[in-house]
């Protein structure tokens, strides 16, 4: 296996693990309404759409490991919150 797919796998796994950890660690601060979930998703989409504009402002490794990783973690966290809200809305 070459280094690039291995890096991508580790990068995504790390982001997913960190998002899951934040969700469990800060369980009392999860959004509790659909409006708050909508704001989290909108913020995630806004960050994802504009992250490329700030990537060139810093050193490439900082862009990828700080800005990109943080945006990916927040996007995964917003998705996890959405899935939790959808599951809680389903009948048991």
N, C-alpha and C positions, 0 to 999 in steps of 0.2 A: 504494500500500500504506500502510495507516495505521501509526501508531507502535507500537501494542501487539503485533501479530503480528511485527513486525520485532524488537522487544525480546525477545520470547519465543524467536524463532529464534536471535538472537545469544546469549542467555542459555544455551540448551540446547547450542548449538554450542561455546560457551566451556567449559561444564562437561564436555562430551565430549572436547574437545581437552585440557583439563587432566587428566582421568582417564587418557587415553591416554598423556600425557606422564609422569605419575607411574608408570604401569605400566611404561613403557620405561625410565625413569630408575632406578627401584628394582626392576629385574627380579630381583635376587638375594633380595629380601625378599617375593616373591610367596608366598601360601599354597601348601603342597605336599601337603596332605592334605585329604580331604573334610571332616574334622572342622573344620579351620581355615576352610574355605570356608563351612561351615555357621554358624560363629561370626560371620564377616564378614556373611553375609546376615541373621542374626538381629540383629546390631547395627544394620545398615542399616534393617531393618524397625522396630526399636525407636526409632531416631532419627526416622525418617519419621513414625511414629505420634504422637510426642510433640513434634515441632518446633513445631506450632501453639501449644502451651501457653507457649512462651517468646518467640514472636513479638511479643507485646504488651508485653514487658518493656523493649524497646529502641526507638529511633527506627525508623520503618518502613523507611527506606532501608538502615539497618544490618541489620535483620532479613532483608531480601530479599537484599542483596548479600554478607553475611557468613555468617549462619546458614543461610539457605536454599540459597545457592550451595554452601557446604561440604557440606551434607547431600546435595545433588544429585550433587556430584562423588564423594562416598563411595559413594553408591548405584550410580552408573555404574561405579565402580571394582570394586565387589563383583560386579556383573554381568559385567564383563570378565574378572575372575578365574574366575568360574563357567564362562564360555564357553571359556576356555583349558583348564580342567580337563576339561571335557566333550570338547574336541577331542583332548586328549592321551589320553583313555580310549578313543577310537575306533580301530579297526584301520586301519592305513595303506593 
